Amino acid sequence: MDDLVQNILDNLYEGVYLIDAGRVVTFWNKSAERITGFKACDVVGKYCSDGILNHLNRENARLRTALCPVHRTLVDGRRREADVCLRHRNGQKVEVSVKTLPLYDSGKIVGAAEVFTESARKIAPGKAAPNVAEDAALYDPLTALPNRRYIDFYLGNRMAEFERLGISFSVIMADVDHLRRVNDTYGPETGDRVVKTIAKTIRAAFRKSDFVGRWDGAEFMVIVIGVSDEDLIPICEKLRLLVRSAVVKTERDPVGVTISVGSSIAREGDTAAAIQQARGQRRAGEQAGGAGCGDDPVAYP
């Protein structure tokens, strides 16, 4: 592989691996190492069916070769998207969103590529994942986002992963300014519509692999991987401006709100409880080592 191409693939946030026509892994990028725990030297040169890289269904059963997305693409040349699970080197199940595509040479399929990103649910060793029967208790009924119980679960897993593997992450808190004023002025139904609009705006502003949840009535939490301190300031500012531009139409007049946004990167010695307690320190300058920005609330009649 050309050095420039390899460097580009190694610097992608998404995991990428390549197989040849015989289903031997020929390339494994840095993000694939991060997501799965397997180093390139563990995987490259081995068959993808050797048991190192296992595609699992949601019931934890290994997918048969014929059902494996990358194998099917190798056979018929069709691109695919799927939600499957991988087995992390440490034993936990990692849910991923997968895209596969064929690789051609002179019109002939010579291999296939798989690009994968983590979904919100990542199961840590020894900790049971929420099951289907519990889903209703894990999602906010108004916004369909993960609720505080789910956030606690996910944040705890991220902290455990940070301690074991050193994979840092950032927490972004978005606090809706003067939501009570919206409810008092326009009624709770309009307030709910505003919250739903903000939730959709925040969810759309981040990658599918980023975790977005509703912490409480007026607060949202976003958990992202792979960003630096310097990245957080423009991310928070972009989010603030996106929400500021969103409005909800009513019979009286359009309603919009603003948010105050702050963030912090997990560091050695942090705990999930400490990160949660720090959520009140969101405005600029209040979070050491973090980023923050606020906005004046819109004027209401």
BELHUHU-V878171 format. One line per field, one symbol per residue. phi: phi as a letter, one per 20 degrees, with the letter a starting at -180 (. if undefined). psi: psi as a letter, one per 40 degrees, with the letter a starting at -180 (. if undefined). A space follows every 50 residues. Layout:
# BELHUHU-V878171
phi = ???
psi = ???
This chain:
# BELHUHU-V878171
phi = .ggfffffffdffffccccefemefdbbeffffffdnefgffdfndffef ofddedefemefffgfdfgffffffdmefbcbdccdefgeofedecedcc bfddblndfdrbccdbcfefeceegmdfegegfegfedcfffdmegefff ggfffffffffffedmefbddddcdfflffffffedofffgfffffffgf ffgffdfgffeccdfbgcccccdcdncegffffffffgfgffffeecdec feafdccdcdcbbbefcgnfcgffffffffddfgnedfmdcbbcbfffed f
psi = hhddddddddeidihhiiiadefhheihidddddddehideddheiieee edhhhiieeehhhiddehdddddddeeiiihihaiihidedihhhihhhi iihihfehheaiihhiiiidhhhihehiihiddeddeeihddeeihaddd ddddddddddddddeehiiihhhhhhhfdddddddeiddddddddddddd ddddeiideihhihdadeiihhhiifiiddddddddddddddddehihhi dciihiiiihhiiihhiheiiddddddedegdihedhheaiiiiihiihi .
